[in-house]
Amino acid sequence: MTKADLVTRISKSTHVDETEVLLILESLIETVKDSLTKNENVYLRGFGTFEVKHRAEKIARNISLGTNLIVPAHNIPAFKPSKVFEGKIDRAVK
């Protein structure tokens, strides 16, 4: 599903104009990004948590060249689904 598909579905289910839904969705995305940039987790009860995870420095191997390289420590955004969400997906897939 694309962002446009999501906007269309939300618009149909809420009877709100697609342009307003798009503005709200864009605002949500920007707010989550800004929070993660400030190292603040975003908790959405019943859905999941957007969080920043720290990856330590490590040595990786380039198999093609047969060399080692150092991957510096860095932070990455991550999403952890809630137990309710995971359970719903697990039941739907079976």
PyMOL Python script that loads the backbone (N, CA, C, O; Angstrom):
from pymol import cmd

cmd.read_pdbstr("""\
ATOM      1  N   MET A   1       0.846  -1.166   0.000  1.00  0.00           N
ATOM      2  CA  MET A   1       0.000   0.000   0.000  1.00  0.00           C
ATOM      3  C   MET A   1       0.899   1.240   0.000  1.00  0.00           C
ATOM      4  O   MET A   1       1.869   1.314   0.755  1.00  0.00           O
ATOM      5  N   THR A   2       0.570   2.198  -0.844  1.00  0.00           N
ATOM      6  CA  THR A   2       1.328   3.440  -0.922  1.00  0.00           C
ATOM      7  C   THR A   2       0.682   4.505  -0.041  1.00  0.00           C
ATOM      8  O   THR A   2      -0.411   4.312   0.492  1.00  0.00           O
ATOM      9  N   LYS A   3       1.375   5.627   0.101  1.00  0.00           N
ATOM     10  CA  LYS A   3       0.819   6.727   0.878  1.00  0.00           C
ATOM     11  C   LYS A   3      -0.488   7.212   0.257  1.00  0.00           C
ATOM     12  O   LYS A   3      -1.432   7.537   0.977  1.00  0.00           O
ATOM     13  N   ALA A   4      -0.551   7.262  -1.066  1.00  0.00           N
ATOM     14  CA  ALA A   4      -1.776   7.691  -1.758  1.00  0.00           C
ATOM     15  C   ALA A   4      -2.927   6.731  -1.469  1.00  0.00           C
ATOM     16  O   ALA A   4      -4.057   7.165  -1.250  1.00  0.00           O
ATOM     17  N   ASP A   5      -2.643   5.428  -1.466  1.00  0.00           N
ATOM     18  CA  ASP A   5      -3.671   4.442  -1.135  1.00  0.00           C
ATOM     19  C   ASP A   5      -4.159   4.627   0.295  1.00  0.00           C
ATOM     20  O   ASP A   5      -5.357   4.553   0.566  1.00  0.00           O
ATOM     21  N   LEU A   6      -3.230   4.867   1.201  1.00  0.00           N
ATOM     22  CA  LEU A   6      -3.575   5.077   2.603  1.00  0.00           C
ATOM     23  C   LEU A   6      -4.462   6.306   2.766  1.00  0.00           C
ATOM     24  O   LEU A   6      -5.458   6.268   3.489  1.00  0.00           O
ATOM     25  N   VAL A   7      -4.102   7.385   2.097  1.00  0.00           N
ATOM     26  CA  VAL A   7      -4.894   8.622   2.155  1.00  0.00           C
ATOM     27  C   VAL A   7      -6.299   8.363   1.630  1.00  0.00           C
ATOM     28  O   VAL A   7      -7.276   8.814   2.229  1.00  0.00           O
ATOM     29  N   THR A   8      -6.411   7.651   0.530  1.00  0.00           N
ATOM     30  CA  THR A   8      -7.728   7.358  -0.057  1.00  0.00           C
ATOM     31  C   THR A   8      -8.578   6.533   0.899  1.00  0.00           C
ATOM     32  O   THR A   8      -9.758   6.827   1.090  1.00  0.00           O
ATOM     33  N   ARG A   9      -7.991   5.507   1.498  1.00  0.00           N
ATOM     34  CA  ARG A   9      -8.751   4.660   2.436  1.00  0.00           C
ATOM     35  C   ARG A   9      -9.215   5.450   3.655  1.00  0.00           C
ATOM     36  O   ARG A   9     -10.369   5.338   4.068  1.00  0.00           O
ATOM     37  N   ILE A  10      -8.322   6.244   4.227  1.00  0.00           N
ATOM     38  CA  ILE A  10      -8.687   7.043   5.404  1.00  0.00           C
ATOM     39  C   ILE A  10      -9.768   8.039   5.032  1.00  0.00           C
ATOM     40  O   ILE A  10     -10.718   8.239   5.789  1.00  0.00           O
ATOM     41  N   SER A  11      -9.633   8.660   3.884  1.00  0.00           N
ATOM     42  CA  SER A  11     -10.621   9.633   3.426  1.00  0.00           C
ATOM     43  C   SER A  11     -12.000   8.998   3.274  1.00  0.00           C
ATOM     44  O   SER A  11     -13.003   9.581   3.685  1.00  0.00           O
ATOM     45  N   LYS A  12     -12.048   7.816   2.691  1.00  0.00           N
ATOM     46  CA  LYS A  12     -13.327   7.125   2.507  1.00  0.00           C
ATOM     47  C   LYS A  12     -13.943   6.703   3.834  1.00  0.00           C
ATOM     48  O   LYS A  12     -15.155   6.813   4.022  1.00  0.00           O
ATOM     49  N   SER A  13     -13.110   6.218   4.759  1.00  0.00           N
ATOM     50  CA  SER A  13     -13.660   5.725   6.022  1.00  0.00           C
ATOM     51  C   SER A  13     -14.051   6.845   6.987  1.00  0.00           C
ATOM     52  O   SER A  13     -14.917   6.648   7.839  1.00  0.00           O
ATOM     53  N   THR A  14     -13.420   8.019   6.863  1.00  0.00           N
ATOM     54  CA  THR A  14     -13.722   9.130   7.776  1.00  0.00           C
ATOM     55  C   THR A  14     -14.563  10.227   7.134  1.00  0.00           C
ATOM     56  O   THR A  14     -15.030  11.135   7.822  1.00  0.00           O
ATOM     57  N   HIS A  15     -14.758  10.149   5.819  1.00  0.00           N
ATOM     58  CA  HIS A  15     -15.496  11.168   5.062  1.00  0.00           C
ATOM     59  C   HIS A  15     -14.857  12.553   5.193  1.00  0.00           C
ATOM     60  O   HIS A  15     -15.542  13.574   5.245  1.00  0.00           O
ATOM     61  N   VAL A  16     -13.522  12.550   5.245  1.00  0.00           N
ATOM     62  CA  VAL A  16     -12.747  13.788   5.284  1.00  0.00           C
ATOM     63  C   VAL A  16     -12.055  13.917   3.935  1.00  0.00           C
ATOM     64  O   VAL A  16     -11.619  12.923   3.353  1.00  0.00           O
ATOM     65  N   ASP A  17     -11.957  15.153   3.441  1.00  0.00           N
ATOM     66  CA  ASP A  17     -11.348  15.408   2.138  1.00  0.00           C
ATOM     67  C   ASP A  17      -9.921  14.862   2.081  1.00  0.00           C
ATOM     68  O   ASP A  17      -9.179  14.939   3.060  1.00  0.00           O
ATOM     69  N   GLU A  18      -9.547  14.311   0.930  1.00  0.00           N
ATOM     70  CA  GLU A  18      -8.220  13.695   0.768  1.00  0.00           C
ATOM     71  C   GLU A  18      -7.081  14.681   1.012  1.00  0.00           C
ATOM     72  O   GLU A  18      -6.041  14.290   1.542  1.00  0.00           O
ATOM     73  N   THR A  19      -7.249  15.943   0.641  1.00  0.00           N
ATOM     74  CA  THR A  19      -6.170  16.917   0.863  1.00  0.00           C
ATOM     75  C   THR A  19      -5.943  17.142   2.356  1.00  0.00           C
ATOM     76  O   THR A  19      -4.802  17.308   2.788  1.00  0.00           O
ATOM     77  N   GLU A  20      -7.014  17.148   3.147  1.00  0.00           N
ATOM     78  CA  GLU A  20      -6.870  17.306   4.596  1.00  0.00           C
ATOM     79  C   GLU A  20      -6.223  16.076   5.213  1.00  0.00           C
ATOM     80  O   GLU A  20      -5.369  16.191   6.092  1.00  0.00           O
ATOM     81  N   VAL A  21      -6.629  14.905   4.753  1.00  0.00           N
ATOM     82  CA  VAL A  21      -6.030  13.665   5.257  1.00  0.00           C
ATOM     83  C   VAL A  21      -4.545  13.638   4.925  1.00  0.00           C
ATOM     84  O   VAL A  21      -3.732  13.247   5.762  1.00  0.00           O
ATOM     85  N   LEU A  22      -4.184  14.045   3.723  1.00  0.00           N
ATOM     86  CA  LEU A  22      -2.776  14.083   3.325  1.00  0.00           C
ATOM     87  C   LEU A  22      -1.980  15.026   4.219  1.00  0.00           C
ATOM     88  O   LEU A  22      -0.872  14.691   4.637  1.00  0.00           O
ATOM     89  N   LEU A  23      -2.532  16.201   4.519  1.00  0.00           N
ATOM     90  CA  LEU A  23      -1.846  17.153   5.410  1.00  0.00           C
ATOM     91  C   LEU A  23      -1.642  16.553   6.797  1.00  0.00           C
ATOM     92  O   LEU A  23      -0.575  16.705   7.391  1.00  0.00           O
ATOM     93  N   ILE A  24      -2.662  15.875   7.311  1.00  0.00           N
ATOM     94  CA  ILE A  24      -2.564  15.260   8.636  1.00  0.00           C
ATOM     95  C   ILE A  24      -1.523  14.144   8.628  1.00  0.00           C
ATOM     96  O   ILE A  24      -0.710  14.044   9.547  1.00  0.00           O
ATOM     97  N   LEU A  25      -1.549  13.314   7.600  1.00  0.00           N
ATOM     98  CA  LEU A  25      -0.591  12.209   7.497  1.00  0.00           C
ATOM     99  C   LEU A  25       0.837  12.737   7.385  1.00  0.00           C
ATOM    100  O   LEU A  25       1.745  12.225   8.040  1.00  0.00           O
ATOM    101  N   GLU A  26       1.033  13.757   6.556  1.00  0.00           N
ATOM    102  CA  GLU A  26       2.366  14.360   6.416  1.00  0.00           C
ATOM    103  C   GLU A  26       2.824  14.950   7.748  1.00  0.00           C
ATOM    104  O   GLU A  26       3.994  14.837   8.113  1.00  0.00           O
ATOM    105  N   SER A  27       1.901  15.575   8.466  1.00  0.00           N
ATOM    106  CA  SER A  27       2.226  16.151   9.772  1.00  0.00           C
ATOM    107  C   SER A  27       2.623  15.060  10.762  1.00  0.00           C
ATOM    108  O   SER A  27       3.571  15.233  11.529  1.00  0.00           O
ATOM    109  N   LEU A  28       1.905  13.942  10.749  1.00  0.00           N
ATOM    110  CA  LEU A  28       2.240  12.819  11.620  1.00  0.00           C
ATOM    111  C   LEU A  28       3.641  12.308  11.312  1.00  0.00           C
ATOM    112  O   LEU A  28       4.442  12.085  12.220  1.00  0.00           O
ATOM    113  N   ILE A  29       3.928  12.126  10.047  1.00  0.00           N
ATOM    114  CA  ILE A  29       5.244  11.613   9.641  1.00  0.00           C
ATOM    115  C   ILE A  29       6.350  12.567  10.075  1.00  0.00           C
ATOM    116  O   ILE A  29       7.367  12.131  10.614  1.00  0.00           O
ATOM    117  N   GLU A  30       6.162  13.857   9.848  1.00  0.00           N
ATOM    118  CA  GLU A  30       7.175  14.848  10.232  1.00  0.00           C
ATOM    119  C   GLU A  30       7.353  14.897  11.749  1.00  0.00           C
ATOM    120  O   GLU A  30       8.476  15.034  12.234  1.00  0.00           O
ATOM    121  N   THR A  31       6.260  14.787  12.499  1.00  0.00           N
ATOM    122  CA  THR A  31       6.336  14.808  13.956  1.00  0.00           C
ATOM    123  C   THR A  31       7.105  13.601  14.472  1.00  0.00           C
ATOM    124  O   THR A  31       7.916  13.731  15.389  1.00  0.00           O
ATOM    125  N   VAL A  32       6.863  12.438  13.899  1.00  0.00           N
ATOM    126  CA  VAL A  32       7.602  11.232  14.298  1.00  0.00           C
ATOM    127  C   VAL A  32       9.084  11.405  13.974  1.00  0.00           C
ATOM    128  O   VAL A  32       9.940  11.093  14.802  1.00  0.00           O
ATOM    129  N   LYS A  33       9.387  11.897  12.782  1.00  0.00           N
ATOM    130  CA  LYS A  33      10.791  12.118  12.396  1.00  0.00           C
ATOM    131  C   LYS A  33      11.472  13.104  13.340  1.00  0.00           C
ATOM    132  O   LYS A  33      12.590  12.861  13.796  1.00  0.00           O
ATOM    133  N   ASP A  34      10.795  14.225  13.635  1.00  0.00           N
ATOM    134  CA  ASP A  34      11.371  15.229  14.535  1.00  0.00           C
ATOM    135  C   ASP A  34      11.622  14.658  15.923  1.00  0.00           C
ATOM    136  O   ASP A  34      12.660  14.920  16.530  1.00  0.00           O
ATOM    137  N   SER A  35      10.669  13.875  16.424  1.00  0.00           N
ATOM    138  CA  SER A  35      10.831  13.273  17.751  1.00  0.00           C
ATOM    139  C   SER A  35      12.012  12.320  17.774  1.00  0.00           C
ATOM    140  O   SER A  35      12.802  12.337  18.717  1.00  0.00           O
ATOM    141  N   LEU A  36      12.143  11.491  16.748  1.00  0.00           N
ATOM    142  CA  LEU A  36      13.256  10.543  16.703  1.00  0.00           C
ATOM    143  C   LEU A  36      14.586  11.267  16.552  1.00  0.00           C
ATOM    144  O   LEU A  36      15.600  10.825  17.092  1.00  0.00           O
ATOM    145  N   THR A  37      14.587  12.377  15.820  1.00  0.00           N
ATOM    146  CA  THR A  37      15.802  13.182  15.671  1.00  0.00           C
ATOM    147  C   THR A  37      16.260  13.718  17.019  1.00  0.00           C
ATOM    148  O   THR A  37      17.458  13.863  17.264  1.00  0.00           O
ATOM    149  N   LYS A  38      15.290  14.016  17.901  1.00  0.00           N
ATOM    150  CA  LYS A  38      15.598  14.507  19.251  1.00  0.00           C
ATOM    151  C   LYS A  38      15.796  13.357  20.233  1.00  0.00           C
ATOM    152  O   LYS A  38      15.868  13.581  21.442  1.00  0.00           O
ATOM    153  N   ASN A  39      15.884  12.137  19.728  1.00  0.00           N
ATOM    154  CA  ASN A  39      16.064  10.928  20.529  1.00  0.00           C
ATOM    155  C   ASN A  39      14.889  10.677  21.478  1.00  0.00           C
ATOM    156  O   ASN A  39      15.072  10.146  22.573  1.00  0.00           O
ATOM    157  N   GLU A  40      13.683  11.061  21.050  1.00  0.00           N
ATOM    158  CA  GLU A  40      12.462  10.817  21.821  1.00  0.00           C
ATOM    159  C   GLU A  40      11.679   9.704  21.131  1.00  0.00           C
ATOM    160  O   GLU A  40      11.405   9.784  19.934  1.00  0.00           O
ATOM    161  N   ASN A  41      11.324   8.679  21.876  1.00  0.00           N
ATOM    162  CA  ASN A  41      10.517   7.599  21.324  1.00  0.00           C
ATOM    163  C   ASN A  41       9.072   8.066  21.147  1.00  0.00           C
ATOM    164  O   ASN A  41       8.610   8.963  21.851  1.00  0.00           O
ATOM    165  N   VAL A  42       8.366   7.447  20.199  1.00  0.00           N
ATOM    166  CA  VAL A  42       6.957   7.757  19.951  1.00  0.00           C
ATOM    167  C   VAL A  42       6.165   6.485  20.224  1.00  0.00           C
ATOM    168  O   VAL A  42       6.362   5.464  19.564  1.00  0.00           O
ATOM    169  N   TYR A  43       5.262   6.558  21.211  1.00  0.00           N
ATOM    170  CA  TYR A  43       4.459   5.410  21.611  1.00  0.00           C
ATOM    171  C   TYR A  43       3.034   5.582  21.119  1.00  0.00           C
ATOM    172  O   TYR A  43       2.378   6.569  21.453  1.00  0.00           O
ATOM    173  N   LEU A  44       2.547   4.633  20.330  1.00  0.00           N
ATOM    174  CA  LEU A  44       1.159   4.640  19.863  1.00  0.00           C
ATOM    175  C   LEU A  44       0.499   3.378  20.413  1.00  0.00           C
ATOM    176  O   LEU A  44       0.666   2.289  19.864  1.00  0.00           O
ATOM    177  N   ARG A  45      -0.245   3.535  21.493  1.00  0.00           N
ATOM    178  CA  ARG A  45      -0.864   2.399  22.182  1.00  0.00           C
ATOM    179  C   ARG A  45      -1.715   1.574  21.220  1.00  0.00           C
ATOM    180  O   ARG A  45      -2.533   2.121  20.481  1.00  0.00           O
ATOM    181  N   GLY A  46      -1.520   0.266  21.232  1.00  0.00           N
ATOM    182  CA  GLY A  46      -2.256  -0.630  20.364  1.00  0.00           C
ATOM    183  C   GLY A  46      -1.648  -0.772  18.978  1.00  0.00           C
ATOM    184  O   GLY A  46      -2.073  -1.628  18.203  1.00  0.00           O
ATOM    185  N   PHE A  47      -0.655   0.059  18.654  1.00  0.00           N
ATOM    186  CA  PHE A  47      -0.003  -0.011  17.344  1.00  0.00           C
ATOM    187  C   PHE A  47       1.458  -0.381  17.481  1.00  0.00           C
ATOM    188  O   PHE A  47       1.895  -1.399  16.944  1.00  0.00           O
ATOM    189  N   GLY A  48       2.234   0.451  18.210  1.00  0.00           N
ATOM    190  CA  GLY A  48       3.643   0.142  18.392  1.00  0.00           C
ATOM    191  C   GLY A  48       4.458   1.343  18.801  1.00  0.00           C
ATOM    192  O   GLY A  48       3.917   2.405  19.112  1.00  0.00           O
ATOM    193  N   THR A  49       5.764   1.165  18.799  1.00  0.00           N
ATOM    194  CA  THR A  49       6.695   2.199  19.236  1.00  0.00           C
ATOM    195  C   THR A  49       7.714   2.472  18.141  1.00  0.00           C
ATOM    196  O   THR A  49       8.316   1.550  17.591  1.00  0.00           O
ATOM    197  N   PHE A  50       7.896   3.742  17.834  1.00  0.00           N
ATOM    198  CA  PHE A  50       8.987   4.182  16.970  1.00  0.00           C
ATOM    199  C   PHE A  50      10.098   4.601  17.914  1.00  0.00           C
ATOM    200  O   PHE A  50       9.881   5.420  18.807  1.00  0.00           O
ATOM    201  N   GLU A  51      11.285   4.047  17.723  1.00  0.00           N
ATOM    202  CA  GLU A  51      12.380   4.346  18.635  1.00  0.00           C
ATOM    203  C   GLU A  51      13.700   4.462  17.881  1.00  0.00           C
ATOM    204  O   GLU A  51      13.817   4.061  16.722  1.00  0.00           O
ATOM    205  N   VAL A  52      14.684   5.019  18.569  1.00  0.00           N
ATOM    206  CA  VAL A  52      16.031   5.137  18.012  1.00  0.00           C
ATOM    207  C   VAL A  52      16.886   4.064  18.665  1.00  0.00           C
ATOM    208  O   VAL A  52      16.948   3.973  19.891  1.00  0.00           O
ATOM    209  N   LYS A  53      17.544   3.250  17.847  1.00  0.00           N
ATOM    210  CA  LYS A  53      18.433   2.221  18.370  1.00  0.00           C
ATOM    211  C   LYS A  53      19.868   2.572  18.010  1.00  0.00           C
ATOM    212  O   LYS A  53      20.152   3.058  16.915  1.00  0.00           O
ATOM    213  N   HIS A  54      20.759   2.316  18.951  1.00  0.00           N
ATOM    214  CA  HIS A  54      22.181   2.594  18.743  1.00  0.00           C
ATOM    215  C   HIS A  54      22.874   1.328  18.260  1.00  0.00           C
ATOM    216  O   HIS A  54      22.701   0.259  18.846  1.00  0.00           O
ATOM    217  N   ARG A  55      23.635   1.443  17.225  1.00  0.00           N
ATOM    218  CA  ARG A  55      24.449   0.347  16.710  1.00  0.00           C
ATOM    219  C   ARG A  55      25.913   0.661  17.009  1.00  0.00           C
ATOM    220  O   ARG A  55      26.414   1.727  16.651  1.00  0.00           O
ATOM    221  N   ALA A  56      26.577  -0.258  17.655  1.00  0.00           N
ATOM    222  CA  ALA A  56      27.982  -0.067  18.019  1.00  0.00           C
ATOM    223  C   ALA A  56      28.871  -0.198  16.779  1.00  0.00           C
ATOM    224  O   ALA A  56      28.470  -0.755  15.757  1.00  0.00           O
ATOM    225  N   GLU A  57      30.078   0.328  16.901  1.00  0.00           N
ATOM    226  CA  GLU A  57      31.055   0.179  15.821  1.00  0.00           C
ATOM    227  C   GLU A  57      31.371  -1.300  15.639  1.00  0.00           C
ATOM    228  O   GLU A  57      31.453  -2.052  16.610  1.00  0.00           O
ATOM    229  N   LYS A  58      31.548  -1.712  14.379  1.00  0.00           N
ATOM    230  CA  LYS A  58      31.868  -3.115  14.126  1.00  0.00           C
ATOM    231  C   LYS A  58      32.773  -3.240  12.908  1.00  0.00           C
ATOM    232  O   LYS A  58      32.924  -2.311  12.114  1.00  0.00           O
ATOM    233  N   ILE A  59      33.356  -4.399  12.792  1.00  0.00           N
ATOM    234  CA  ILE A  59      34.193  -4.703  11.631  1.00  0.00           C
ATOM    235  C   ILE A  59      33.374  -5.571  10.688  1.00  0.00           C
ATOM    236  O   ILE A  59      32.845  -6.609  11.086  1.00  0.00           O
ATOM    237  N   ALA A  60      33.276  -5.143   9.449  1.00  0.00           N
ATOM    238  CA  ALA A  60      32.538  -5.895   8.430  1.00  0.00           C
ATOM    239  C   ALA A  60      33.525  -6.404   7.396  1.00  0.00           C
ATOM    240  O   ALA A  60      34.661  -5.938   7.319  1.00  0.00           O
ATOM    241  N   ARG A  61      33.084  -7.350   6.614  1.00  0.00           N
ATOM    242  CA  ARG A  61      33.970  -7.950   5.612  1.00  0.00           C
ATOM    243  C   ARG A  61      33.396  -7.736   4.226  1.00  0.00           C
ATOM    244  O   ARG A  61      32.223  -8.022   3.986  1.00  0.00           O
ATOM    245  N   ASN A  62      34.223  -7.231   3.302  1.00  0.00           N
ATOM    246  CA  ASN A  62      33.855  -7.111   1.903  1.00  0.00           C
ATOM    247  C   ASN A  62      34.326  -8.393   1.226  1.00  0.00           C
ATOM    248  O   ASN A  62      35.515  -8.560   0.954  1.00  0.00           O
ATOM    249  N   ILE A  63      33.396  -9.285   0.958  1.00  0.00           N
ATOM    250  CA  ILE A  63      33.736 -10.602   0.424  1.00  0.00           C
ATOM    251  C   ILE A  63      34.354 -10.500  -0.971  1.00  0.00           C
ATOM    252  O   ILE A  63      35.279 -11.245  -1.293  1.00  0.00           O
ATOM    253  N   SER A  64      33.849  -9.581  -1.801  1.00  0.00           N
ATOM    254  CA  SER A  64      34.365  -9.459  -3.172  1.00  0.00           C
ATOM    255  C   SER A  64      35.842  -9.086  -3.198  1.00  0.00           C
ATOM    256  O   SER A  64      36.609  -9.625  -3.996  1.00  0.00           O
ATOM    257  N   LEU A  65      36.238  -8.165  -2.324  1.00  0.00           N
ATOM    258  CA  LEU A  65      37.625  -7.705  -2.315  1.00  0.00           C
ATOM    259  C   LEU A  65      38.471  -8.442  -1.292  1.00  0.00           C
ATOM    260  O   LEU A  65      39.700  -8.374  -1.327  1.00  0.00           O
ATOM    261  N   GLY A  66      37.810  -9.149  -0.378  1.00  0.00           N
ATOM    262  CA  GLY A  66      38.553  -9.857   0.662  1.00  0.00           C
ATOM    263  C   GLY A  66      39.173  -8.939   1.688  1.00  0.00           C
ATOM    264  O   GLY A  66      40.215  -9.252   2.264  1.00  0.00           O
ATOM    265  N   THR A  67      38.532  -7.802   1.919  1.00  0.00           N
ATOM    266  CA  THR A  67      39.072  -6.833   2.873  1.00  0.00           C
ATOM    267  C   THR A  67      38.094  -6.613   4.021  1.00  0.00           C
ATOM    268  O   THR A  67      36.908  -6.930   3.927  1.00  0.00           O
ATOM    269  N   ASN A  68      38.623  -6.066   5.093  1.00  0.00           N
ATOM    270  CA  ASN A  68      37.799  -5.682   6.235  1.00  0.00           C
ATOM    271  C   ASN A  68      37.595  -4.176   6.208  1.00  0.00           C
ATOM    272  O   ASN A  68      38.446  -3.430   5.725  1.00  0.00           O
ATOM    273  N   LEU A  69      36.458  -3.738   6.733  1.00  0.00           N
ATOM    274  CA  LEU A  69      36.241  -2.310   6.876  1.00  0.00           C
ATOM    275  C   LEU A  69      35.516  -2.050   8.177  1.00  0.00           C
ATOM    276  O   LEU A  69      34.804  -2.916   8.686  1.00  0.00           O
ATOM    277  N   ILE A  70      35.693  -0.876   8.705  1.00  0.00           N
ATOM    278  CA  ILE A  70      35.075  -0.517   9.975  1.00  0.00           C
ATOM    279  C   ILE A  70      33.785   0.241   9.696  1.00  0.00           C
ATOM    280  O   ILE A  70      33.774   1.250   8.991  1.00  0.00           O
ATOM    281  N   VAL A  71      32.707  -0.266  10.263  1.00  0.00           N
ATOM    282  CA  VAL A  71      31.419   0.425  10.183  1.00  0.00           C
ATOM    283  C   VAL A  71      31.296   1.219  11.474  1.00  0.00           C
ATOM    284  O   VAL A  71      31.236   0.626  12.551  1.00  0.00           O
ATOM    285  N   PRO A  72      31.256   2.560  11.394  1.00  0.00           N
ATOM    286  CA  PRO A  72      31.225   3.359  12.612  1.00  0.00           C
ATOM    287  C   PRO A  72      29.918   3.190  13.387  1.00  0.00           C
ATOM    288  O   PRO A  72      28.907   2.755  12.834  1.00  0.00           O
ATOM    289  N   ALA A  73      29.953   3.537  14.665  1.00  0.00           N
ATOM    290  CA  ALA A  73      28.751   3.505  15.497  1.00  0.00           C
ATOM    291  C   ALA A  73      27.740   4.490  14.912  1.00  0.00           C
ATOM    292  O   ALA A  73      28.112   5.561  14.432  1.00  0.00           O
ATOM    293  N   HIS A  74      26.471   4.123  14.954  1.00  0.00           N
ATOM    294  CA  HIS A  74      25.436   4.995  14.400  1.00  0.00           C
ATOM    295  C   HIS A  74      24.085   4.668  15.031  1.00  0.00           C
ATOM    296  O   HIS A  74      23.906   3.622  15.654  1.00  0.00           O
ATOM    297  N   ASN A  75      23.152   5.582  14.854  1.00  0.00           N
ATOM    298  CA  ASN A  75      21.791   5.401  15.340  1.00  0.00           C
ATOM    299  C   ASN A  75      20.879   5.112  14.156  1.00  0.00           C
ATOM    300  O   ASN A  75      21.070   5.654  13.068  1.00  0.00           O
ATOM    301  N   ILE A  76      19.880   4.248  14.376  1.00  0.00           N
ATOM    302  CA  ILE A  76      18.919   3.946  13.315  1.00  0.00           C
ATOM    303  C   ILE A  76      17.502   4.013  13.887  1.00  0.00           C
ATOM    304  O   ILE A  76      17.283   3.692  15.054  1.00  0.00           O
ATOM    305  N   PRO A  77      16.540   4.434  13.055  1.00  0.00           N
ATOM    306  CA  PRO A  77      15.152   4.394  13.507  1.00  0.00           C
ATOM    307  C   PRO A  77      14.647   2.953  13.450  1.00  0.00           C
ATOM    308  O   PRO A  77      15.034   2.180  12.574  1.00  0.00           O
ATOM    309  N   ALA A  78      13.777   2.610  14.396  1.00  0.00           N
ATOM    310  CA  ALA A  78      13.226   1.261  14.430  1.00  0.00           C
ATOM    311  C   ALA A  78      11.757   1.331  14.840  1.00  0.00           C
ATOM    312  O   ALA A  78      11.324   2.281  15.491  1.00  0.00           O
ATOM    313  N   PHE A  79      11.002   0.308  14.448  1.00  0.00           N
ATOM    314  CA  PHE A  79       9.601   0.197  14.842  1.00  0.00           C
ATOM    315  C   PHE A  79       9.400  -1.134  15.536  1.00  0.00           C
ATOM    316  O   PHE A  79       9.801  -2.182  15.030  1.00  0.00           O
ATOM    317  N   LYS A  80       8.775  -1.080  16.702  1.00  0.00           N
ATOM    318  CA  LYS A  80       8.455  -2.299  17.433  1.00  0.00           C
ATOM    319  C   LYS A  80       6.942  -2.364  17.578  1.00  0.00           C
ATOM    320  O   LYS A  80       6.353  -1.536  18.273  1.00  0.00           O
ATOM    321  N   PRO A  81       6.302  -3.342  16.927  1.00  0.00           N
ATOM    322  CA  PRO A  81       4.843  -3.431  17.010  1.00  0.00           C
ATOM    323  C   PRO A  81       4.382  -3.840  18.409  1.00  0.00           C
ATOM    324  O   PRO A  81       5.098  -4.527  19.137  1.00  0.00           O
ATOM    325  N   SER A  82       3.171  -3.403  18.771  1.00  0.00           N
ATOM    326  CA  SER A  82       2.616  -3.784  20.068  1.00  0.00           C
ATOM    327  C   SER A  82       2.201  -5.250  20.035  1.00  0.00           C
ATOM    328  O   SER A  82       2.063  -5.836  18.961  1.00  0.00           O
ATOM    329  N   LYS A  83       2.005  -5.834  21.195  1.00  0.00           N
ATOM    330  CA  LYS A  83       1.578  -7.233  21.290  1.00  0.00           C
ATOM    331  C   LYS A  83       0.217  -7.420  20.613  1.00  0.00           C
ATOM    332  O   LYS A  83      -0.012  -8.434  19.953  1.00  0.00           O
ATOM    333  N   VAL A  84      -0.686  -6.445  20.773  1.00  0.00           N
ATOM    334  CA  VAL A  84      -2.015  -6.519  20.162  1.00  0.00           C
ATOM    335  C   VAL A  84      -1.882  -6.552  18.642  1.00  0.00           C
ATOM    336  O   VAL A  84      -2.529  -7.358  17.973  1.00  0.00           O
ATOM    337  N   PHE A  85      -1.044  -5.675  18.104  1.00  0.00           N
ATOM    338  CA  PHE A  85      -0.831  -5.595  16.666  1.00  0.00           C
ATOM    339  C   PHE A  85      -0.196  -6.885  16.145  1.00  0.00           C
ATOM    340  O   PHE A  85      -0.634  -7.429  15.131  1.00  0.00           O
ATOM    341  N   GLU A  86       0.835  -7.372  16.836  1.00  0.00           N
ATOM    342  CA  GLU A  86       1.485  -8.616  16.423  1.00  0.00           C
ATOM    343  C   GLU A  86       0.491  -9.774  16.419  1.00  0.00           C
ATOM    344  O   GLU A  86       0.482 -10.587  15.494  1.00  0.00           O
ATOM    345  N   GLY A  87      -0.346  -9.847  17.454  1.00  0.00           N
ATOM    346  CA  GLY A  87      -1.339 -10.919  17.532  1.00  0.00           C
ATOM    347  C   GLY A  87      -2.342 -10.859  16.404  1.00  0.00           C
ATOM    348  O   GLY A  87      -2.734 -11.889  15.854  1.00  0.00           O
ATOM    349  N   LYS A  88      -2.760  -9.645  16.056  1.00  0.00           N
ATOM    350  CA  LYS A  88      -3.731  -9.471  14.966  1.00  0.00           C
ATOM    351  C   LYS A  88      -3.126  -9.927  13.637  1.00  0.00           C
ATOM    352  O   LYS A  88      -3.793 -10.602  12.853  1.00  0.00           O
ATOM    353  N   ILE A  89      -1.888  -9.568  13.385  1.00  0.00           N
ATOM    354  CA  ILE A  89      -1.210  -9.974  12.155  1.00  0.00           C
ATOM    355  C   ILE A  89      -1.014 -11.487  12.129  1.00  0.00           C
ATOM    356  O   ILE A  89      -1.228 -12.129  11.101  1.00  0.00           O
ATOM    357  N   ASP A  90      -0.608 -12.051  13.257  1.00  0.00           N
ATOM    358  CA  ASP A  90      -0.371 -13.489  13.329  1.00  0.00           C
ATOM    359  C   ASP A  90      -1.650 -14.272  13.022  1.00  0.00           C
ATOM    360  O   ASP A  90      -1.609 -15.268  12.300  1.00  0.00           O
ATOM    361  N   ARG A  91      -2.779 -13.825  13.566  1.00  0.00           N
ATOM    362  CA  ARG A  91      -4.051 -14.508  13.308  1.00  0.00           C
ATOM    363  C   ARG A  91      -4.489 -14.329  11.866  1.00  0.00           C
ATOM    364  O   ARG A  91      -5.064 -15.250  11.285  1.00  0.00           O
ATOM    365  N   ALA A  92      -4.234 -13.177  11.275  1.00  0.00           N
ATOM    366  CA  ALA A  92      -4.681 -12.890   9.911  1.00  0.00           C
ATOM    367  C   ALA A  92      -3.894 -13.706   8.880  1.00  0.00           C
ATOM    368  O   ALA A  92      -4.445 -14.107   7.855  1.00  0.00           O
ATOM    369  N   VAL A  93      -2.619 -13.950   9.147  1.00  0.00           N
ATOM    370  CA  VAL A  93      -1.754 -14.635   8.186  1.00  0.00           C
ATOM    371  C   VAL A  93      -2.001 -16.148   8.187  1.00  0.00           C
ATOM    372  O   VAL A  93      -1.825 -16.805   7.161  1.00  0.00           O
ATOM    373  N   LYS A  94      -2.400 -16.689   9.313  1.00  0.00           N
ATOM    374  CA  LYS A  94      -2.593 -18.153   9.410  1.00  0.00           C
ATOM    375  C   LYS A  94      -3.750 -18.648   8.628  1.00  0.00           C
ATOM    376  O   LYS A  94      -4.022 -19.849   8.622  1.00  0.00           O
TER     377      LYS A  94
END
""", "prot")
cmd.dss("prot")
cmd.show_as("cartoon", "prot")
cmd.util.cbc("prot")
cmd.orient("prot")
